[in-house]
Amino acid sequence: MWTRDFALYFVGRAISILGDAMLPVAVSLGVLGAGYGPTGVGFVLAAWMAPMGTLILFGGVFADRFTARRMMIGADLVRVVTQSVIAISFLTGRPSLVLLIVLSALSGAAAAMFQPGVASMVPQISRDVQRANATLRVADAIAQLFGPALSGILVVFGGAGVVYGVNAGTFAVSAVCILSLNVRPVASIAAGSSMLRNLREGWDEFRSRTWMWAVILVWAVYGVVVFGPLVPLGAALVTEDLGRSAYGWMMSAVGAGTILGGMVAMYVRPARPLATGAVVMIAFFLEPLVIATRMPAGVMAAGFALSGAAWAFWSVMWATSIQTKVAPDVLNRVTAYEVGGSVLSMPIGQALSGPVSERVGADHVLLFGFGVGLAGVVVLLSVPAIRNLRRA
């Protein structure tokens, strides 16, 4: 598995993931420190997620038309610029909320052009797709372990601008690594073909797989009720109870758990990957539970760790199922539909989390998300196409 190309791709992804792991803490603490409150955090996060979910369908078409490699390099270069500007604005004063929202939106649009290629690149550089995905997930885990804690320290002593500057550098490294790959994927869409037809072909492939669109429907609900509110409200509550640096340490606990989940996924190959992953996902919803119930730091860290392990295992099962059961010539477009469906509802949850929590309380919002999360697992296991999907 450790060919030159996979090693380059691994390094590029690992470093950029480290920068991304530092960013949620920087956004949360930086925006809170600038005086914009949990509502401001929600708006900035939603500004990134909204174009990500909206434009990713076009990212899938462009990746099949111009190759994923070119789109990924271009997206990295755009994000070098956006993150550098945000870094300078924090380092030179108090940035306006409008500036943060606009640049976050541009960064999210670039991510929409980058993300579809992540799925199609893995089968091209590795014959063992599940192990490659698990290895990348472990890299993600290591980043989650060290990134948030490092970010928390840098924010306290250097400010959010330093973290954004590091994030810009990680995208530059990623662009160089992808540019250095010997893999030269061929475009699967002929030049001059209709964009609408390309989108429709991807949609037909997506909706023909019940196991895929059923999962995405559940994830759309999760985006509003669970995933969207979790970061802005979780950051606010943990910071309020345990201090500014505590949230970074809790996110590092997620990273520790993700290492365990990724290692397990590297060697455990269940016959029914999605059914097994859905059961494991029950542990993910411990994270909103321990935050909402104001558990002691040790218990809270354990809940975060189990949540990370569950998410890592599910992510590997899901990514491997898609990459091994969808034809390569439409994989970017199908990936765009599944990623877009997964994240499109998150900005709604992020934007509403602040106003709703002011009315009913942040702890009640997170407790409701915990209950919906468990109900979603029941729905996943009740769908035969998900429950009976076999490993390729």
Protein Blocks (a to p, Z undefined) as FASTA:
>chain_A
ZZfklmmmmmmmmmmmmmmmmmmmmmmmmmmmnonojmlmmmmmmmmmmmmmmmmmmmmm
mmmmnopklmmmmmmmmmmmmmmmmmmmmmnmccdfklmmmmmmmmmmmmmmmmmmmmmm
mmmmocblmlmmmmmmmmmmmmmmmmmmmmmmmmmmnojklmmmmmmmmmmmmmmmmmmp
mbdcddfbdehiafklmmmmmmmmmmmpmklmmmmmmmmmmmmmmmmmmmmmmmmmmmmm
nojklmmmmmmmmmmmmmmmmmmmmmmccfblmlmmmmmmmmmmmmmmmmmnopafklmm
mmmmmmmmmmmmmmmmmmmmmmmmccfklmmmmmmmmmmmmmmmmmmmmmmmmmmmmmno
pklmmmmmmmmmmmmmmmmmmpmklmmoccZZ
